[in-house]
Amino acid sequence: MKLFLDFNPCKECKEMMLEFNSEEMIFADDETRAEISSRFLRHLTYNHTEVVKAVMDEVKAQKRSPEFDLYK
């Protein structure tokens, strides 16, 4: 599932996004990247209620869409 969120990033968000795009992160191991990503997601969850609301609305919309069994 892809989500496109429209929100105003705060100073901490911008700093973390810069960290994501740094050369160190590009060449970092999977564990380091996972740690930085989870820290960013925690920040979004606790500090940006508009992001949480958008995700919840999208999940509800996904559940309502019909699922087709292509293997029958």
C-alpha positions, -999 to +999 in steps of 0.1 A: +000+000+000+013+034-009+003+065+010+008+101-001+004+124+029+000+161+028+012+176+060+034+203+073+066+188+085+080+203+117+117+210+124+123+175+137+107+160+106+129+181+083+160+170+102+151+133+099+143+137+062+177+152+057+192+123+076+174+099+053+190+115+023+225+117+037+253+097+021+257+078+054+222+065+052+225+055+016+253+032+025+241+022+059+232-014+068+195-025+069+194-025+107+205+012+109+180+022+082+152+003+100+161+021+133+160+056+117+127+047+098+110+035+130+122+066+149+106+088+121+073+068+122+072+071+160+077+108+157+048+110+131+026+089+152+030+109+184+034+144+171+013+146+139-023+136+145-032+146+110-010+119+096-025+092+119-060+103+109-051+101+072-036+067+076-067+054+095-090+069+068-070+051+041-071+018+059-108+020+063-112+028+026-090-002+017-111-026+038-143-015+021-130-021-014-140-055-028-114-082-030-115-105-060-102-140-058-083-144-090-073-180-083-109-195-083 
